Amino acid sequence: MASQTTFVTTLGGKPEIITMQVDMLLARGFPIDQVLVILLSANLRCQEAYQRLQAEFAGNRYQGKPIGLQAIPLRVGDRSLGQVSEPAHVEAVRRTFNELLADLKQKNQTIHLGATAGRRIMALVGLAAAMQYLEPTDHVWHMHTPDEVKVKIAEGGLMHVPTDWGVQLVEVPFVPWAAYFPGLAPLLKRNSSEMLSARFGWLDDDDRRRCAAVWEALTPRQRVVL
């Protein structure tokens, strides 16, 4: 099966941020097979923005190209989220990004991650997930829109802009740690609570006593080497 290319992004109240990024990716010659949108599905503004986005992808086609659109709602348990304001909410964002990116990479998909739309905390968590799951062949993007263009977009309700309006798609550098060092993968998948617990579980008292005994037996040069 041929590898697919997926654009993963978050959504706030401005769906044009997503369509403009897709426009620029296609213009650069990147094939996009589907767009996956992580969103706060209990947020009315996000719901309205996604409805506008669906209209652009009617029939799973975008600008005459076969490109699918799918929503990935953020949840804590069975409850849909309308905001990200508590540690449990952030953990839900982290888990959603991790599970989604891990699944896409297991399917050998190329990923473009948009880090512009939606809540800033969601973009930050997404970038952290990118360093865990993405590969050097994947991309992370930020979109810069001049202030005067933002005004034009808001006043006109625009979903697309001309190429000479100064909107720029900027690639964000990131280090795909797990791709370079596969042994880090199990450690990077832990959440902050698991990491904190692990700090106190690596060595028990007997291990510490043995380590101390070895250290005391070493010469000064051996200690430097160690």
Backbone as CSV, one residue per row, in Angstrom:
resi,resn,N_x,N_y,N_z,CA_x,CA_y,CA_z,C_x,C_y,C_z
1,MET,0.838,-1.190,0.000,0.000,0.000,0.000,0.877,1.245,0.000
2,ALA,0.535,2.208,-0.850,1.315,3.438,-0.917,1.143,4.235,0.366
3,SER,2.216,4.863,0.797,2.170,5.661,2.011,1.335,6.913,1.782
4,GLN,0.524,7.263,2.772,-0.285,8.466,2.686,0.391,9.620,3.412
5,THR,-0.095,10.824,3.122,0.407,12.021,3.789,-0.752,12.679,4.518
6,THR,-0.538,12.973,5.805,-1.598,13.527,6.642,-1.170,14.857,7.228
7,PHE,-2.076,15.824,7.162,-1.870,17.111,7.814,-2.635,17.075,9.134
8,VAL,-1.895,17.160,10.238,-2.477,17.147,11.581,-2.418,18.564,12.145
9,THR,-3.530,19.042,12.652,-3.546,20.395,13.180,-4.581,20.513,14.288
10,THR,-4.500,21.591,15.046,-5.514,21.908,16.030,-6.424,22.991,15.446
11,LEU,-7.576,23.183,16.082,-8.530,24.166,15.579,-9.056,25.012,16.724
12,GLY,-9.026,26.324,16.524,-9.657,27.242,17.460,-10.910,27.795,16.811
13,GLY,-11.010,29.102,16.767,-12.180,29.712,16.167,-11.956,30.246,14.773
14,LYS,-10.775,29.961,14.185,-10.435,30.518,12.879,-10.088,29.402,11.895
15,PRO,-11.085,28.850,11.228,-10.834,27.734,10.302,-9.983,28.124,9.107
16,GLU,-9.953,29.426,8.787,-9.152,29.864,7.639,-7.662,29.596,7.842
17,ILE,-7.228,29.501,9.098,-5.818,29.187,9.358,-5.473,27.819,8.785
18,ILE,-6.421,26.902,8.848,-6.190,25.555,8.337,-6.252,25.527,6.816
19,THR,-7.264,26.142,6.232,-7.366,26.121,4.767,-6.195,26.850,4.121
20,MET,-5.741,27.931,4.730,-4.609,28.661,4.168,-3.336,27.833,4.225
21,GLN,-3.157,27.067,5.312,-1.977,26.204,5.405,-2.043,25.080,4.370
22,VAL,-3.223,24.480,4.215,-3.368,23.422,3.208,-3.093,23.982,1.819
23,ASP,-3.606,25.191,1.542,-3.353,25.824,0.243,-1.854,25.939,-0.019
24,MET,-1.113,26.398,0.974,0.325,26.624,0.782,1.103,25.318,0.697
25,LEU,0.678,24.297,1.438,1.340,22.996,1.330,1.137,22.408,-0.065
26,LEU,-0.085,22.513,-0.582,-0.353,22.009,-1.938,0.426,22.799,-2.975
27,ALA,0.525,24.110,-2.761,1.264,24.948,-3.707,2.742,24.594,-3.730
28,ARG,3.256,24.093,-2.615,4.670,23.682,-2.559,4.881,22.280,-3.117
29,GLY,3.818,21.634,-3.533,3.950,20.317,-4.146,3.829,19.161,-3.188
30,PHE,3.431,19.420,-1.932,3.239,18.327,-0.981,1.885,17.674,-1.229
31,PRO,1.846,16.355,-1.374,0.562,15.677,-1.520,-0.101,15.526,-0.150
32,ILE,-1.351,15.939,-0.032,-2.096,15.794,1.214,-3.276,14.870,0.954
33,ASP,-3.336,13.758,1.697,-4.430,12.796,1.518,-5.566,13.013,2.506
34,GLN,-5.228,13.501,3.696,-6.264,13.744,4.680,-5.820,14.819,5.664
35,VAL,-6.813,15.481,6.270,-6.570,16.500,7.283,-7.265,16.048,8.559
36,LEU,-6.492,15.895,9.632,-7.033,15.498,10.935,-6.977,16.701,11.865
37,VAL,-8.120,17.052,12.426,-8.252,18.276,13.210,-8.547,17.938,14.668
38,ILE,-7.622,18.262,15.551,-7.812,18.075,16.989,-8.512,19.321,17.524
39,LEU,-9.649,19.137,18.173,-10.416,20.309,18.587,-11.155,20.089,19.897
40,LEU,-11.525,21.216,20.514,-12.338,21.225,21.731,-13.799,21.163,21.293
41,SER,-14.326,19.958,21.191,-15.636,19.770,20.560,-16.793,20.304,21.395
42,ALA,-16.563,20.588,22.680,-17.620,21.157,23.516,-17.586,22.682,23.509
43,ASN,-16.678,23.254,22.734,-16.554,24.703,22.636,-17.366,25.181,21.432
44,LEU,-18.343,26.071,21.666,-19.250,26.512,20.604,-18.491,27.165,19.455
45,ARG,-17.499,27.974,19.783,-16.723,28.654,18.743,-15.983,27.647,17.862
46,CYS,-15.445,26.607,18.474,-14.749,25.565,17.714,-15.732,24.768,16.864
47,GLN,-16.938,24.526,17.390,-17.952,23.815,16.623,-18.311,24.585,15.347
48,GLU,-18.508,25.888,15.497,-18.856,26.712,14.341,-17.708,26.761,13.336
49,ALA,-16.473,26.830,13.856,-15.315,26.860,12.965,-15.195,25.553,12.190
50,TYR,-15.463,24.436,12.848,-15.351,23.147,12.164,-16.440,22.997,11.105
51,GLN,-17.625,23.528,11.355,-18.681,23.483,10.352,-18.271,24.242,9.088
52,ARG,-17.637,25.392,9.272,-17.145,26.142,8.116,-16.058,25.354,7.385
53,LEU,-15.247,24.652,8.145,-14.187,23.853,7.539,-14.768,22.685,6.744
54,GLN,-15.814,22.067,7.288,-16.449,20.948,6.584,-16.957,21.373,5.208
55,ALA,-17.451,22.598,5.123,-17.965,23.079,3.837,-16.863,23.131,2.783
56,GLU,-15.628,23.359,3.206,-14.499,23.404,2.270,-14.088,22.012,1.803
57,PHE,-14.439,20.988,2.598,-14.055,19.608,2.278,-15.286,18.763,1.942
58,ALA,-16.299,19.375,1.353,-17.532,18.653,1.016,-17.229,17.452,0.119
59,GLY,-17.798,16.299,0.506,-17.578,15.091,-0.285,-16.162,14.581,-0.219
60,ASN,-15.450,14.953,0.853,-14.042,14.560,1.001,-13.192,15.003,-0.191
61,ARG,-13.517,16.195,-0.687,-12.725,16.801,-1.751,-12.424,18.242,-1.363
62,TYR,-11.213,18.676,-1.718,-10.786,20.034,-1.393,-10.157,20.653,-2.633
63,GLN,-10.720,21.750,-3.089,-10.212,22.419,-4.285,-10.067,21.438,-5.455
64,GLY,-11.045,20.525,-5.559,-11.043,19.555,-6.648,-10.164,18.343,-6.427
65,LYS,-9.479,18.271,-5.270,-8.579,17.145,-4.971,-9.206,16.231,-3.921
66,PRO,-8.969,14.920,-4.013,-9.531,13.995,-3.020,-8.760,14.078,-1.693
67,ILE,-9.248,14.897,-0.800,-8.623,15.083,0.516,-9.714,14.948,1.572
68,GLY,-9.524,14.007,2.494,-10.511,13.786,3.536,-10.317,14.711,4.723
69,LEU,-11.364,14.898,5.497,-11.340,15.717,6.706,-11.959,14.923,7.843
70,GLN,-11.276,14.926,8.997,-11.807,14.201,10.155,-11.508,14.978,11.425
71,ALA,-12.488,15.032,12.325,-12.317,15.694,13.621,-11.822,14.698,14.656
72,ILE,-10.889,15.131,15.492,-10.393,14.339,16.612,-10.754,15.108,17.887
73,PRO,-11.896,14.808,18.513,-12.322,15.582,19.686,-11.494,15.242,20.930
74,LEU,-11.232,16.259,21.728,-10.503,16.073,22.983,-11.483,15.689,24.081
75,ARG,-11.141,14.654,24.834,-12.030,14.164,25.884,-11.246,13.805,27.139
76,VAL,-11.907,13.946,28.264,-11.440,13.374,29.524,-12.475,12.336,29.915
77,GLY,-12.131,11.071,29.772,-13.121,10.020,29.961,-14.152,10.115,28.856
78,ASP,-15.432,10.171,29.247,-16.516,10.296,28.272,-16.935,11.737,28.063
79,ARG,-16.257,12.675,28.708,-16.660,14.080,28.655,-15.838,14.837,27.622
80,SER,-16.518,15.487,26.693,-15.837,16.308,25.698,-15.355,17.594,26.347
81,LEU,-14.198,18.070,25.913,-13.611,19.273,26.500,-14.028,20.519,25.729
82,GLY,-14.214,21.608,26.494,-14.495,22.897,25.888,-13.390,23.895,26.129
83,GLN,-12.417,23.516,26.957,-11.286,24.374,27.254,-10.133,23.525,27.778
84,VAL,-8.945,24.122,27.834,-7.771,23.449,28.405,-7.283,24.335,29.536
85,SER,-7.728,24.031,30.755,-7.448,24.908,31.888,-6.953,24.179,33.117
86,GLU,-6.856,22.848,33.057,-6.434,22.062,34.211,-5.407,21.022,33.778
87,PRO,-4.607,20.525,34.729,-3.627,19.483,34.376,-4.264,18.268,33.691
88,ALA,-5.474,17.898,34.108,-6.132,16.748,33.473,-6.455,17.031,32.019
89,HIS,-6.767,18.300,31.723,-7.047,18.676,30.333,-5.779,18.589,29.483
90,VAL,-4.676,19.087,30.043,-3.400,19.035,29.321,-2.994,17.592,29.066
91,GLU,-3.223,16.731,30.063,-2.901,15.316,29.892,-3.756,14.704,28.784
92,ALA,-5.010,15.139,28.671,-5.873,14.649,27.590,-5.331,15.072,26.233
93,VAL,-4.834,16.305,26.142,-4.224,16.768,24.888,-2.984,15.940,24.569
94,ARG,-2.135,15.729,25.591,-0.908,14.942,25.390,-1.234,13.534,24.916
95,ARG,-2.195,12.902,25.570,-2.560,11.533,25.215,-3.121,11.465,23.794
96,THR,-3.956,12.451,23.431,-4.541,12.465,22.100,-3.468,12.599,21.024
97,PHE,-2.556,13.550,21.213,-1.475,13.726,20.250,-0.615,12.469,20.160
98,ASN,-0.241,11.923,21.312,0.649,10.758,21.310,0.006,9.562,20.605
99,GLU,-1.250,9.285,20.945,-1.917,8.132,20.337,-2.116,8.332,18.840
100,LEU,-2.470,9.558,18.455,-2.708,9.825,17.033,-1.423,9.718,16.225
101,LEU,-0.356,10.388,16.682,0.895,10.360,15.925,1.501,8.961,15.909
102,ALA,1.401,8.249,17.026,1.929,6.881,17.063,1.189,5.998,16.058
103,ASP,-0.134,6.150,15.972,-0.923,5.342,15.040,-0.573,5.677,13.587
104,LEU,-0.432,6.963,13.290,-0.107,7.362,11.916,1.274,6.862,11.499
105,LYS,2.253,6.947,12.406,3.596,6.490,12.059,3.648,4.970,11.947
106,GLN,2.825,4.280,12.738,2.764,2.826,12.606,2.236,2.434,11.232
107,LYS,1.412,3.305,10.659,0.880,3.073,9.316,1.804,3.635,8.238
108,ASN,2.979,4.062,8.642,3.997,4.558,7.706,3.549,5.810,6.951
109,GLN,2.802,6.670,7.623,2.347,7.890,6.983,3.351,9.021,7.179
110,THR,3.427,9.887,6.182,4.194,11.127,6.305,3.279,12.167,6.955
111,ILE,3.838,12.912,7.911,3.005,13.829,8.688,3.497,15.263,8.537
112,HIS,2.542,16.153,8.312,2.761,17.590,8.408,1.961,18.056,9.621
113,LEU,2.628,18.640,10.594,1.964,19.094,11.814,1.853,20.607,11.804
114,GLY,0.621,21.118,11.867,0.400,22.557,11.929,0.398,23.034,13.365
115,ALA,1.228,24.033,13.666,1.373,24.513,15.048,0.933,25.968,15.176
116,THR,-0.139,26.334,14.472,-0.573,27.728,14.484,-1.969,27.904,15.062
117,ALA,-2.918,27.071,14.644,-4.313,27.265,15.045,-4.567,26.721,16.445
118,GLY,-5.679,27.173,17.052,-6.098,26.628,18.337,-5.368,27.226,19.524
119,ARG,-5.616,26.650,20.699,-4.999,27.117,21.929,-3.489,26.943,21.875
120,ARG,-2.757,27.900,22.436,-1.297,27.837,22.403,-0.769,26.601,23.132
121,ILE,-1.414,26.220,24.245,-0.959,25.058,24.996,-1.073,23.796,24.146
122,MET,-2.067,23.749,23.266,-2.228,22.580,22.400,-1.087,22.499,21.398
123,ALA,-0.673,23.643,20.861,0.453,23.652,19.921,1.741,23.230,20.619
124,LEU,1.933,23.671,21.868,3.144,23.310,22.606,3.185,21.808,22.880
125,VAL,2.055,21.257,23.282,1.999,19.812,23.537,2.200,19.045,22.230
126,GLY,1.652,19.571,21.145,1.835,18.922,19.845,3.289,18.889,19.417
127,LEU,4.009,19.973,19.683,5.431,20.011,19.333,6.219,18.998,20.166
128,ALA,5.864,18.857,21.441,6.526,17.852,22.282,6.267,16.451,21.741
129,ALA,5.027,16.201,21.303,4.708,14.891,20.735,5.466,14.652,19.430
130,ALA,5.662,15.725,18.657,6.408,15.596,17.401,7.822,15.091,17.662
131,MET,8.444,15.571,18.717,9.809,15.149,19.029,9.865,13.693,19.462
132,GLN,8.729,13.146,19.883,8.691,11.751,20.304,8.382,10.796,19.156
133,TYR,7.521,11.223,18.234,6.988,10.276,17.254,7.345,10.559,15.803
134,LEU,7.643,11.808,15.473,7.911,12.109,14.070,9.326,11.721,13.661
135,GLU,9.534,11.705,12.360,10.813,11.319,11.772,11.378,12.497,10.985
136,PRO,12.645,12.414,10.580,13.238,13.531,9.826,12.506,13.863,8.527
137,THR,11.744,12.926,7.987,11.004,13.181,6.741,9.675,13.892,6.984
138,ASP,9.289,14.061,8.238,8.054,14.766,8.578,8.340,16.255,8.757
139,HIS,7.282,17.040,8.910,7.436,18.501,8.977,6.524,19.097,10.045
140,VAL,6.994,20.195,10.663,6.179,20.991,11.571,6.135,22.410,11.004
141,TRP,4.927,23.002,10.957,4.762,24.286,10.299,4.124,25.329,11.206
142,HIS,4.547,26.572,11.010,3.895,27.741,11.619,3.541,28.696,10.490
143,MET,2.398,29.359,10.606,1.984,30.298,9.574,2.031,31.725,10.123
144,HIS,2.718,32.595,9.392,2.784,34.013,9.753,1.837,34.802,8.859
145,THR,0.940,35.553,9.491,-0.013,36.385,8.753,0.168,37.837,9.169
146,PRO,0.502,38.743,8.239,0.639,40.160,8.583,-0.639,40.700,9.227
147,ASP,-0.477,41.665,10.129,-1.630,42.204,10.861,-2.701,42.774,9.938
148,GLU,-2.267,43.480,8.894,-3.245,44.083,7.998,-4.033,43.022,7.231
149,VAL,-3.398,41.864,6.998,-4.093,40.766,6.323,-5.112,40.129,7.271
150,LYS,-4.761,40.030,8.540,-5.704,39.498,9.526,-6.990,40.323,9.538
151,VAL,-6.843,41.634,9.417,-8.007,42.514,9.404,-8.858,42.233,8.168
152,LYS,-8.216,42.102,7.005,-8.947,41.814,5.766,-9.689,40.483,5.861
153,ILE,-9.028,39.479,6.432,-9.642,38.154,6.558,-10.863,38.229,7.462
154,ALA,-10.713,38.927,8.614,-11.818,39.028,9.562,-12.995,39.787,8.964
155,GLU,-12.707,40.874,8.263,-13.781,41.695,7.685,-14.499,40.982,6.547
156,GLY,-13.755,40.199,5.775,-14.349,39.538,4.617,-14.769,38.104,4.849
157,GLY,-14.458,37.556,6.049,-14.767,36.154,6.309,-14.077,35.223,5.335
158,LEU,-12.851,35.554,4.969,-12.136,34.817,3.926,-11.600,33.484,4.441
159,MET,-11.622,32.481,3.577,-11.027,31.177,3.876,-9.754,30.942,3.073
160,HIS,-9.515,31.791,2.073,-8.322,31.690,1.231,-7.849,33.105,0.935
161,VAL,-6.542,33.264,0.685,-6.003,34.588,0.371,-5.077,34.482,-0.836
162,PRO,-4.913,35.575,-1.577,-3.978,35.572,-2.708,-2.542,35.339,-2.233
163,THR,-1.730,34.801,-3.117,-0.343,34.474,-2.757,0.513,35.716,-2.516
164,ASP,0.070,36.881,-3.007,0.884,38.087,-2.852,0.480,38.931,-1.636
165,TRP,-0.284,38.353,-0.724,-0.688,39.084,0.476,0.329,38.970,1.607
166,GLY,1.377,38.236,1.414,2.447,38.177,2.405,2.295,37.128,3.490
167,VAL,1.313,36.238,3.351,1.174,35.141,4.314,2.280,34.121,4.047
168,GLN,2.979,33.718,5.100,4.136,32.834,4.937,3.964,31.558,5.761
169,LEU,4.335,30.447,5.160,4.371,29.171,5.867,5.827,28.906,6.244
170,VAL,6.098,28.863,7.536,7.468,28.765,8.044,7.676,27.404,8.689
171,GLU,8.701,26.692,8.251,8.973,25.382,8.842,9.630,25.542,10.206
172,VAL,9.137,24.792,11.170,9.636,24.853,12.549,10.650,23.730,12.754
173,PRO,11.885,24.052,13.135,12.863,22.990,13.375,12.513,22.210,14.644
174,PHE,12.707,20.913,14.597,12.498,20.068,15.776,13.453,18.890,15.689
175,VAL,13.721,18.295,16.833,14.623,17.138,16.881,13.781,15.884,17.127
176,PRO,13.717,14.955,16.174,12.949,13.723,16.365,13.739,12.727,17.216
177,TRP,13.731,12.954,18.521,14.615,12.213,19.431,14.466,10.699,19.306
178,ALA,13.236,10.207,19.331,13.044,8.755,19.317,13.501,8.144,17.994
179,ALA,13.407,8.906,16.892,13.876,8.395,15.601,15.392,8.253,15.597
180,TYR,16.082,9.200,16.239,17.538,9.145,16.301,18.036,8.178,17.371
181,PHE,17.314,8.111,18.490,17.714,7.260,19.614,16.514,6.412,20.041
182,PRO,16.270,5.280,19.380,15.083,4.469,19.662,14.959,4.047,21.117
183,GLY,16.067,3.920,21.808,16.011,3.519,23.212,15.316,4.525,24.107
184,LEU,15.185,5.769,23.631,14.512,6.798,24.420,12.990,6.671,24.363
185,ALA,12.475,5.947,23.385,11.033,5.920,23.148,10.212,5.548,24.382
186,PRO,10.557,4.456,25.121,9.733,4.114,26.299,9.737,5.220,27.350
187,LEU,10.877,5.885,27.520,10.961,6.940,28.515,10.145,8.153,28.103
188,LEU,10.215,8.531,26.827,9.512,9.720,26.348,7.995,9.555,26.372
189,LYS,7.517,8.325,26.359,6.073,8.092,26.343,5.432,8.292,27.713
190,ARG,6.234,8.412,28.768,5.663,8.587,30.101,5.130,9.998,30.286
191,ASN,4.050,10.118,31.049,3.581,11.458,31.386,4.381,11.986,32.570
192,SER,4.115,13.212,32.985,4.939,13.845,34.014,4.854,13.107,35.348
193,SER,3.672,12.574,35.696,3.528,11.845,36.957,4.348,10.561,36.943
194,GLU,4.323,9.866,35.807,5.104,8.637,35.689,6.596,8.933,35.740
195,MET,7.009,10.030,35.137,8.417,10.415,35.183,8.853,10.718,36.612
196,LEU,7.989,11.417,37.351,8.318,11.763,38.726,8.457,10.515,39.582
197,SER,7.547,9.551,39.407,7.622,8.304,40.164,8.867,7.512,39.800
198,ALA,9.209,7.529,38.505,10.370,6.754,38.043,11.660,7.267,38.645
199,ARG,11.745,8.571,38.912,12.976,9.136,39.472,13.329,8.478,40.789
200,PHE,12.309,8.021,41.528,12.561,7.440,42.843,12.535,5.918,42.811
201,GLY,12.425,5.351,41.615,12.331,3.907,41.526,13.480,3.244,40.804
202,TRP,14.415,4.038,40.282,15.502,3.436,39.510,16.487,2.667,40.385
203,LEU,16.756,3.171,41.580,17.700,2.517,42.493,17.044,2.313,43.859
204,ASP,17.122,1.083,44.378,16.647,0.871,45.749,17.820,1.048,46.706
205,ASP,17.588,0.858,47.997,18.636,1.111,49.007,19.833,0.206,48.820
206,ASP,19.601,-1.086,48.493,20.726,-2.003,48.292,21.568,-1.564,47.100
207,ASP,20.900,-1.126,46.020,21.630,-0.642,44.844,22.487,0.564,45.201
208,ARG,21.923,1.469,45.972,22.658,2.677,46.339,23.891,2.340,47.186
209,ARG,23.745,1.371,48.106,24.890,0.976,48.943,25.986,0.347,48.097
210,ARG,25.605,-0.491,47.133,26.597,-1.112,46.251,27.308,-0.055,45.413
211,CYS,26.543,0.903,44.895,27.146,1.972,44.098,28.127,2.782,44.940
212,ALA,27.749,3.077,46.159,28.623,3.846,47.045,29.905,3.084,47.341
213,ALA,29.787,1.774,47.546,30.966,0.957,47.829,31.914,0.934,46.631
214,VAL,31.354,0.815,45.436,32.187,0.826,44.231,32.873,2.181,44.090
215,TRP,32.131,3.246,44.290,32.697,4.592,44.165,33.870,4.796,45.111
216,GLU,33.730,4.348,46.343,34.794,4.529,47.338,36.042,3.736,46.971
217,ALA,35.873,2.654,46.228,37.018,1.805,45.866,37.763,2.318,44.644
218,LEU,37.205,3.289,43.932,37.831,3.774,42.713,38.958,4.760,43.007
219,THR,39.939,4.773,42.096,40.995,5.787,42.163,40.429,7.115,41.652
220,PRO,41.098,8.222,41.950,40.607,9.517,41.440,40.449,9.536,39.906
221,ARG,41.382,8.921,39.173,41.297,8.892,37.724,40.100,8.068,37.252
222,GLN,39.861,6.929,37.941,38.722,6.088,37.587,37.404,6.821,37.817
223,ARG,37.364,7.648,38.845,36.145,8.425,39.114,35.887,9.437,38.002
224,VAL,36.976,10.040,37.499,36.826,10.998,36.397,36.265,10.311,35.174
225,VAL,36.784,9.111,34.870,36.329,8.353,33.710,34.864,7.966,33.865
226,LEU,34.518,7.502,35.082,33.137,7.092,35.335,32.189,8.272,35.221
